[in-house]
């Protein structure tokens, strides 16, 4: 492959993947770029530079990327050749000024510059300082940041401040990959594109909302990171709260970045804080012990990490939103490791009809409408509705509950990686699906309140066997008034 000169590169858009030889880049980002190449959606003049400390040449890096793509899909040669022609590699320490200068030399004269931080957030500050020293933080630079932005409100402010010191907020794209999922975006279309749902989307018609992110995986090799963060900071602070915001937010004035994010911040500010008085009753903190998941024995968390630890691997909580729309409607959130099923799901449970007209037999069969939004492993939206049971009966009309599918995947179509949509939006400069600084910091304030209340009330993680749905208290959390988790 002929080497490009700087003259060839003048004015070209450049994507730099910091941590370009790491797990995120190889499993998600580069496959996403390949599939965008297949569909010819990448900017036509885009160059891609993978950067890491690993000692690769550009050719060995392309070989590595090709091997990783082959693990995910059958590689289309013409698309791969086009992507390979864009790919380059640089082995440097980007936290150092000399590493950033080497990157500046590699990039050369350019147009828009996108720098993706597939790195530990603890490095963001030193990397930004180095990039600025090398002249890589100009007005045409966009910085893409992976979560978590800090591990509490104070550290989040430090990281956001360090990044904000070298570029404007409008140049920062904070990623939560859940927001790139088709079904999450479909939730917004469902609510605000139909007259059917929005008039019913309030405390007069909705009994409660459940949001579940369940993982069958154990902590595994991530334990040094996970033991510091736990389920509360690793999953609830970002993914769960972002999904809650999309369900609960008011209609924005338009579908533009700041209008949407303004409404999400209002939800976060309306979350009722936890205190010593209510944290024991309204939250559940768990840690898995030995059990069986999908037929395979699993050891307990303490055996896995090899030390004593108070880190929670399961969190469930009842969250109240103190505003007119949602007053009195509980939002039940849960997430955990080593659970029986891999599932990300939003359940909107409507209230029952105010009066049954069909008699006692039908009354026993009547169920309130339920909207179920599945994000993974399958992406689907279904609404359960009551219909007449076919046939004749001496007891009068018999009813049954049936799902009405609102979003079925096209037969044989490829399920897109969420990062495909988000990368495309970065290239276009569209920040609608990205998280603003005040969103991140408001979420951390809420989570810090939970952590502080746990400490004050001396709430320790309760044990649950791997392969079960968390501690028994998670069932008791939702069971008052006849409610139950959607399992």
VMD Tcl script that draws the C-alpha trace (Angstrom):
set ca {
  {0.00 0.00 0.00}
  {1.47 3.34 -1.06}
  {2.32 5.72 1.74}
  {0.31 8.95 1.70}
  {2.11 12.27 1.84}
  {1.00 15.27 3.82}
  {0.04 16.94 0.55}
  {-2.38 14.07 -0.08}
  {-3.87 14.58 3.37}
  {-4.56 18.34 3.23}
  {-8.13 19.14 4.20}
  {-9.10 15.53 4.90}
  {-11.24 14.61 7.88}
  {-9.31 12.54 10.43}
  {-10.51 10.16 13.17}
  {-7.94 9.29 15.83}
  {-8.71 6.31 18.08}
  {-6.78 6.75 21.32}
  {-6.52 3.25 22.75}
  {-6.84 1.99 19.19}
  {-5.46 -1.48 20.02}
  {-7.66 -1.94 23.08}
  {-10.77 -4.00 23.65}
  {-13.33 -1.25 22.96}
  {-11.70 -0.18 19.71}
  {-11.24 -3.72 18.36}
  {-14.61 -5.13 19.47}
  {-16.89 -2.16 18.88}
  {-15.43 0.93 17.24}
  {-13.53 -0.56 14.31}
  {-16.33 -3.06 13.46}
  {-18.74 -0.10 13.54}
  {-16.51 1.80 11.15}
  {-16.31 -1.26 8.90}
  {-20.10 -1.61 8.72}
  {-20.43 2.12 7.99}
  {-17.93 1.54 5.20}
  {-20.01 -1.35 3.88}
  {-22.99 1.01 3.66}
  {-20.77 3.80 2.27}
  {-21.77 6.14 5.10}
  {-18.28 7.23 6.16}
  {-17.08 10.66 5.02}
  {-15.49 10.03 1.66}
  {-12.15 11.59 2.61}
  {-11.92 10.16 6.16}
  {-8.57 8.92 7.48}
  {-8.47 6.70 10.58}
  {-5.42 6.61 12.85}
  {-5.25 4.00 15.59}
  {-3.02 5.10 18.44}
  {-1.76 3.04 21.36}
  {1.41 2.02 23.18}
  {1.31 -1.43 21.54}
  {4.23 -1.94 19.18}
  {2.39 -2.36 15.87}
  {3.27 -1.25 12.36}
  {0.43 0.08 10.18}
  {0.40 -3.25 8.31}
  {0.34 -5.41 11.46}
  {-2.42 -3.18 12.85}
  {-4.53 -3.66 9.72}
  {-3.98 -7.42 10.06}
  {-5.13 -7.31 13.68}
  {-8.25 -5.33 12.78}
  {-9.06 -7.74 9.94}
  {-8.78 -10.72 12.33}
  {-11.15 -9.07 14.80}
  {-13.67 -8.31 12.07}
  {-13.61 -11.94 11.00}
  {-14.75 -12.96 14.48}
  {-17.91 -10.84 14.12}
  {-18.98 -11.21 10.50}
  {-18.07 -12.46 7.05}
  {-15.79 -9.75 5.74}
  {-16.74 -8.20 2.41}
  {-13.45 -7.77 0.58}
  {-14.29 -4.59 -1.32}
  {-15.48 -2.85 1.86}
  {-12.44 -4.08 3.80}
  {-10.06 -2.81 1.12}
  {-11.68 0.62 1.30}
  {-11.43 0.66 5.11}
  {-7.84 -0.64 5.09}
  {-6.86 2.20 2.75}
  {-8.06 4.65 5.42}
  {-6.28 2.92 8.34}
  {-2.98 4.03 9.80}
  {-1.28 3.42 13.16}
  {0.96 5.25 15.59}
  {2.66 3.79 18.68}
  {3.22 6.56 21.26}
  {2.34 7.60 24.81}
  {-0.34 10.20 24.16}
  {-0.20 11.48 27.76}
  {3.22 12.98 26.95}
  {3.87 16.14 24.95}
  {6.25 14.33 22.59}
  {3.58 11.69 21.90}
  {1.04 14.36 20.99}
  {3.56 16.08 18.71}
  {4.18 12.77 16.95}
  {0.41 12.49 16.44}
  {0.30 16.03 15.04}
  {3.00 15.06 12.55}
  {1.10 11.90 11.61}
  {-2.18 13.77 11.14}
  {-0.57 16.59 9.18}
  {-2.71 19.31 7.59}
  {-6.34 18.31 8.03}
  {-9.95 19.41 8.04}
  {-12.21 18.23 10.87}
  {-10.35 16.24 13.52}
  {-12.22 13.73 15.71}
  {-10.27 12.32 18.68}
  {-11.94 9.34 20.36}
  {-10.85 8.69 23.96}
  {-11.07 4.90 24.29}
  {-8.94 5.29 27.40}
  {-9.34 5.34 31.17}
  {-11.00 8.65 32.15}
  {-8.20 9.15 34.68}
  {-5.97 9.96 31.69}
  {-8.28 12.51 30.06}
  {-6.70 15.54 31.75}
  {-3.08 14.74 30.87}
  {-4.04 13.74 27.32}
  {-5.93 17.00 26.76}
  {-2.95 19.02 28.01}
  {-0.64 17.14 25.63}
  {-3.03 17.57 22.69}
  {-3.28 21.29 23.35}
  {0.51 21.63 23.47}
  {0.70 20.00 20.03}
  {-1.93 22.32 18.54}
  {-4.56 19.58 18.17}
  {-7.42 21.25 20.07}
  {-8.48 23.91 17.59}
  {-12.05 24.91 16.67}
  {-12.37 22.05 14.16}
  {-11.51 19.38 16.77}
  {-14.17 17.17 18.38}
  {-13.38 15.10 21.46}
  {-15.38 11.91 22.07}
  {-15.32 10.76 25.69}
  {-16.23 7.33 27.02}
  {-17.90 6.85 30.40}
  {-17.53 6.89 33.30}
  {-16.66 10.56 33.62}
  {-15.21 10.29 37.12}
  {-16.32 8.11 40.02}
  {-18.23 10.80 41.94}
  {-19.32 14.42 41.54}
  {-15.99 15.89 42.64}
  {-13.82 13.78 40.30}
  {-16.29 14.33 37.48}
  {-15.89 18.09 37.88}
  {-12.11 17.71 37.73}
  {-12.21 15.67 34.51}
  {-14.84 17.85 32.85}
  {-12.87 20.92 33.87}
  {-9.65 19.56 32.37}
  {-11.36 18.76 29.05}
  {-13.31 22.02 29.06}
  {-10.08 23.97 29.51}
  {-8.84 23.00 26.03}
  {-12.06 22.87 23.94}
  {-15.54 24.38 24.08}
  {-18.47 22.32 25.41}
  {-19.91 22.27 21.86}
  {-16.84 20.27 20.78}
  {-17.28 17.53 23.42}
  {-19.26 14.34 22.70}
  {-19.77 12.21 25.85}
  {-20.90 8.75 24.80}
  {-23.44 6.49 26.44}
  {-23.75 3.74 23.84}
  {-27.25 2.81 25.02}
  {-28.47 6.05 23.43}
  {-27.35 4.74 20.03}
  {-29.65 1.72 20.15}
  {-32.51 1.74 17.65}
  {-35.13 0.92 20.26}
  {-34.03 3.73 22.57}
  {-34.42 6.21 19.73}
  {-37.73 4.56 18.85}
  {-38.96 5.33 22.37}
  {-38.68 9.04 21.60}
  {-40.53 8.56 18.30}
  {-43.19 6.48 20.04}
  {-43.84 9.12 22.70}
  {-43.65 12.30 20.69}
  {-44.62 11.14 17.20}
  {-47.99 9.64 18.12}
  {-51.12 11.14 19.60}
  {-51.91 7.73 21.10}
  {-49.34 7.56 23.92}
  {-48.43 11.04 25.10}
  {-51.89 11.88 26.56}
  {-51.62 8.67 28.66}
  {-48.01 9.24 29.72}
  {-48.62 10.50 33.26}
  {-49.62 9.59 36.81}
  {-53.29 9.38 35.91}
  {-52.75 6.40 33.63}
  {-49.40 4.78 34.53}
  {-49.06 2.66 37.67}
  {-45.28 2.24 37.65}
  {-42.21 1.91 35.42}
  {-39.49 -0.77 35.57}
  {-36.03 -0.44 34.03}
  {-33.78 -3.51 34.13}
  {-30.21 -4.01 32.94}
  {-29.38 -7.63 33.78}
  {-26.07 -9.29 32.96}
  {-25.23 -12.99 33.09}
  {-21.50 -12.20 33.03}
  {-19.36 -12.26 36.15}
  {-16.99 -9.42 36.89}
  {-14.03 -11.36 35.45}
  {-10.85 -9.53 34.48}
  {-12.51 -6.14 35.02}
  {-12.49 -6.65 38.78}
  {-9.81 -4.02 39.63}
  {-11.98 -1.35 37.97}
  {-15.28 -2.83 39.10}
  {-14.24 -3.21 42.73}
  {-13.64 0.53 42.85}
  {-16.93 1.49 41.14}
  {-19.53 -1.21 41.82}
  {-22.91 -1.56 40.16}
  {-24.13 1.82 41.42}
  {-21.41 3.85 39.72}
  {-20.72 1.50 36.79}
  {-24.29 1.08 35.51}
  {-26.89 3.10 37.37}
  {-25.17 6.49 37.15}
  {-25.15 6.43 33.36}
  {-27.18 3.76 31.55}
  {-30.12 3.40 33.94}
  {-30.50 7.11 34.61}
  {-30.27 7.94 30.91}
  {-33.08 5.47 30.14}
  {-35.14 6.89 33.00}
  {-34.70 10.40 31.57}
  {-35.93 9.35 28.14}
  {-39.04 7.75 29.64}
  {-39.82 10.61 32.01}
  {-38.79 13.81 30.22}
  {-41.23 16.41 28.94}
  {-41.60 17.04 25.22}
  {-38.65 19.18 24.06}
  {-39.31 22.29 22.01}
  {-37.62 20.57 19.06}
  {-35.39 17.60 18.30}
  {-32.15 19.50 18.65}
  {-29.29 18.77 21.05}
  {-29.86 21.38 23.73}
  {-33.68 21.16 23.73}
  {-33.57 17.39 24.34}
  {-30.83 17.58 26.95}
  {-32.51 20.47 28.78}
  {-35.50 18.21 29.43}
  {-33.32 15.32 30.60}
  {-31.56 17.56 33.11}
  {-34.95 18.67 34.49}
  {-35.75 15.01 35.24}
  {-32.44 14.48 37.03}
  {-33.06 17.58 39.14}
  {-36.51 16.25 40.08}
  {-35.26 12.93 41.47}
  {-36.11 12.63 45.14}
  {-32.83 12.20 47.06}
  {-32.21 9.24 49.31}
  {-31.56 9.76 53.00}
  {-30.76 7.64 56.03}
  {-34.54 7.49 56.70}
  {-35.59 5.90 53.40}
  {-32.51 4.24 51.89}
  {-32.98 0.90 53.67}
  {-36.63 0.64 52.60}
  {-36.28 1.93 49.03}
  {-32.95 0.48 47.85}
  {-31.38 -2.98 47.70}
  {-27.63 -3.55 47.65}
  {-26.34 -7.04 46.84}
  {-23.20 -9.05 46.20}
  {-23.19 -12.45 44.49}
  {-22.00 -15.62 46.17}
  {-21.39 -19.01 44.54}
  {-24.16 -20.34 42.33}
  {-25.00 -21.59 38.83}
  {-25.53 -19.38 35.77}
  {-26.78 -20.91 32.52}
  {-25.79 -24.36 33.78}
  {-22.24 -23.34 34.69}
  {-21.00 -23.15 38.31}
  {-19.80 -19.70 39.32}
  {-17.72 -18.75 42.32}
  {-18.65 -15.88 44.58}
  {-17.45 -12.32 44.12}
  {-15.07 -12.44 47.08}
  {-13.43 -15.63 45.74}
  {-13.22 -14.04 42.30}
  {-11.43 -10.89 43.43}
  {-9.43 -12.71 46.10}
  {-9.97 -10.27 48.94}
  {-12.57 -8.87 51.32}
  {-14.79 -6.32 49.60}
  {-17.98 -4.34 50.29}
  {-18.54 -3.62 46.58}
  {-22.09 -4.20 45.37}
  {-22.67 -6.29 42.24}
  {-26.45 -5.72 42.32}
  {-28.54 -2.60 42.88}
  {-32.30 -2.12 42.89}
  {-34.17 0.97 43.98}
  {-37.52 2.71 43.95}
  {-37.05 6.19 42.54}
  {-39.58 9.01 42.86}
  {-39.74 11.95 40.46}
  {-41.10 14.99 42.21}
  {-42.97 16.84 39.49}
  {-46.59 17.15 38.35}
  {-46.43 14.49 35.63}
  {-44.91 11.71 37.75}
  {-45.93 12.42 41.35}
  {-46.93 9.09 42.92}
  {-45.54 6.90 40.10}
  {-42.60 4.79 41.33}
  {-39.74 4.01 38.95}
  {-38.11 0.68 39.83}
  {-34.51 0.36 38.65}
  {-32.29 -2.72 38.90}
  {-28.99 -3.94 37.52}
  {-26.58 -6.68 38.44}
  {-23.94 -9.24 37.52}
  {-24.36 -13.04 37.45}
  {-28.13 -12.85 36.98}
  {-30.18 -15.61 35.28}
  {-30.87 -13.70 32.06}
  {-29.12 -11.10 29.90}
  {-31.68 -8.40 29.40}
  {-32.10 -4.65 29.06}
  {-35.76 -3.75 29.26}
  {-38.12 -0.89 30.02}
  {-41.62 -1.79 31.24}
  {-44.36 0.83 31.43}
  {-47.21 -0.64 33.48}
  {-50.51 1.14 32.90}
  {-53.30 1.24 35.46}
  {-56.26 -1.15 35.08}
  {-59.55 -0.04 33.54}
  {-61.64 1.82 36.15}
  {-64.62 -0.55 35.87}
  {-65.06 -4.09 34.55}
  {-68.18 -4.58 32.43}
  {-67.60 -8.20 31.40}
  {-68.56 -10.13 34.52}
  {-66.68 -12.08 37.17}
  {-65.06 -14.63 34.83}
  {-63.61 -11.89 32.63}
  {-62.57 -9.86 35.64}
  {-60.26 -12.65 36.79}
  {-58.62 -12.66 33.35}
  {-58.34 -8.90 32.89}
  {-54.82 -7.50 32.96}
  {-53.77 -3.88 32.70}
  {-52.02 -2.80 29.51}
  {-48.25 -3.09 29.60}
  {-45.72 -1.55 27.22}
  {-42.47 -3.56 27.07}
  {-39.44 -2.07 25.35}
  {-36.62 -4.60 24.87}
  {-33.18 -3.21 24.10}
  {-31.11 -6.40 24.33}
  {-30.54 -9.18 23.48}
  {-33.48 -8.53 21.13}
  {-34.73 -5.11 20.12}
  {-38.51 -4.96 20.13}
  {-41.46 -2.95 21.43}
  {-44.71 -4.67 22.35}
  {-47.96 -3.53 23.95}
  {-50.17 -6.07 25.71}
  {-53.86 -5.46 25.05}
  {-57.02 -7.26 26.13}
  {-59.00 -9.07 23.43}
  {-61.88 -11.52 23.35}
  {-60.88 -15.15 23.69}
  {-62.01 -17.01 20.53}
  {-64.89 -19.47 20.83}
  {-68.08 -19.80 22.88}
  {-68.48 -19.97 26.65}
  {-71.36 -20.50 29.04}
  {-69.75 -17.92 31.31}
  {-70.16 -15.07 28.83}
  {-67.34 -13.16 27.20}
  {-63.86 -14.47 28.05}
  {-60.82 -12.24 27.68}
  {-57.17 -12.81 26.97}
  {-54.04 -10.66 27.00}
  {-52.07 -10.59 23.74}
  {-48.94 -8.68 22.71}
  {-49.21 -6.18 19.88}
  {-45.76 -5.83 18.33}
  {-44.79 -2.29 17.41}
  {-41.19 -2.82 16.27}
  {-40.05 -6.14 14.86}
  {-36.60 -6.59 13.36}
  {-36.70 -7.17 9.64}
  {-36.16 -10.83 8.82}
  {-32.54 -11.50 7.93}
  {-31.40 -7.92 8.52}
  {-28.21 -7.22 10.46}
  {-28.61 -5.74 13.90}
  {-26.57 -2.58 13.98}
  {-23.95 -1.85 16.63}
  {-25.08 1.15 18.67}
  {-21.73 2.84 18.06}
  {-22.46 3.04 14.31}
  {-25.17 5.64 14.86}
  {-23.11 7.54 17.42}
  {-19.97 7.67 15.28}
  {-22.02 8.89 12.34}
  {-23.50 11.64 14.52}
  {-20.00 12.68 15.64}
  {-18.92 13.07 12.01}
  {-22.05 15.16 11.38}
  {-21.56 17.22 14.52}
  {-24.98 16.22 15.93}
  {-24.84 16.14 19.76}
  {-28.48 15.15 20.41}
  {-27.67 11.60 21.57}
  {-24.66 12.65 23.63}
  {-24.51 13.65 27.28}
  {-23.95 17.25 28.34}
  {-21.71 18.21 31.25}
  {-24.57 19.28 33.52}
  {-26.32 15.94 32.87}
  {-23.25 14.01 33.99}
  {-22.76 16.10 37.08}
  {-26.43 16.08 38.10}
  {-26.46 12.27 37.80}
  {-23.37 12.07 40.00}
  {-25.02 14.27 42.65}
  {-27.93 11.81 42.82}
  {-25.65 8.75 42.98}
  {-23.38 10.36 45.58}
  {-26.52 10.86 47.68}
  {-27.33 7.16 47.48}
  {-23.77 6.22 48.45}
  {-23.75 8.65 51.36}
  {-27.12 7.37 52.62}
  {-25.85 3.77 52.45}
  {-22.83 4.76 54.52}
  {-24.89 6.69 57.07}
  {-27.43 3.88 57.44}
  {-24.65 1.24 57.40}
  {-26.22 -0.67 54.47}
  {-23.98 -3.61 53.57}
  {-24.37 -5.73 50.40}
  {-26.78 -8.63 50.96}
  {-25.69 -11.99 49.48}
  {-27.47 -13.52 46.49}
  {-26.63 -16.76 44.71}
  {-25.22 -16.37 41.21}
  {-27.98 -17.29 38.79}
  {-30.77 -15.67 40.85}
  {-32.48 -12.28 40.53}
  {-30.60 -10.64 43.39}
  {-31.31 -10.62 47.12}
  {-34.81 -11.54 48.31}
  {-35.32 -7.93 49.33}
  {-35.39 -6.98 45.62}
  {-38.73 -8.79 45.32}
  {-40.02 -7.12 48.48}
  {-39.02 -3.72 47.05}
  {-41.62 -3.91 44.28}
  {-44.23 -6.27 45.74}
  {-46.41 -3.78 47.70}
  {-49.75 -3.14 45.94}
  {-49.40 -6.39 44.01}
  {-46.58 -5.26 41.71}
  {-43.93 -7.69 40.42}
  {-40.80 -7.57 38.30}
  {-41.42 -8.47 34.66}
  {-39.71 -11.88 34.49}
}
mol new
graphics top color blue
foreach p $ca { graphics top sphere $p radius 0.5 }
foreach p [lrange $ca 0 end-1] q [lrange $ca 1 end] { graphics top cylinder $p $q radius 0.2 }
display resetview
